[in-house]
């Protein structure tokens, strides 16, 4: 059963994960997108502000996206996102971390320009196994209304 | 990279360009954002995006890649001129990230960064705090991506 806009209301939607992150994952992402010494090399990372090998903030954001997909969007008539109002990197991502994602629906509103969809504002919190918050973000996603999702399925 | 004291509000850095291909769009999406419109051309055409579209997190990560490469070039230029390059510290976050238009397979996005605010850090006097608007435009000159990023940059002389 695919979730549509009508299925959502303000409140805590759930906690998802855990997702395990290895040293190899951190180095592979950093090598491609963020090749700074603090994300690539233990020795150099010791002397950085974060004091030890840490994952790129964009890696952590991308992992949050994956957990958002696995936890919610894979069963939602999602139409994409217009952006991220705010994202804060609060603690570093470390090798061996087991991440969880808490999703809170902060606002539910109809689209003025598109009656076939609505917009959900989500509060997203990523924690490690110790419960330390690594990332907090507020982002909006566009979701089909039931009637339009049914029509799209029929047209296919 | 110059030091914090060398920067001024309004200064613009050209970060370079990146071409999003069906291959690199799908490779990123398989790992981090496997929604159908990021993985499959036909699903992309039927979506609001109108074609196979890059994940927004892919676009942001590519902007980071180009920022790191630009900083490396600037550090090398400083060393070549006999100067000490300044280092960037970790970023506390960003605001107002907008995926303004879809980035589709075949699009080449050119990124730039313009400084909006400069302030010193009370808790970390050896660092300055830089806010910059990073943005991307496609090959037709349309803005597709924008964000207000915050970063720490070393000060030349700590007070």
Interface residues (C-beta under 8 A of the other chain):
Chain A: X32 X33 X34 X35 X36 X38 X48 X49 X50 X54 X56 X57 X58 X59 X61 X62 X63 X65 X66 X69 X73 X74 X78 X79 X80 X81 X82 X83 X84 X85 X86 X87 X88 X89 X92 X142 X152 X156
Chain B: X28 X31 X32 X33 X34 X35 X37 X46 X47 X48 X49 X53 X55 X56 X57 X58 X60 X61 X62 X64 X65 X68 X88 X89 X90 X91 X92 X93 X94 X95 X96 X97 X98 X99 X124 X147 X152
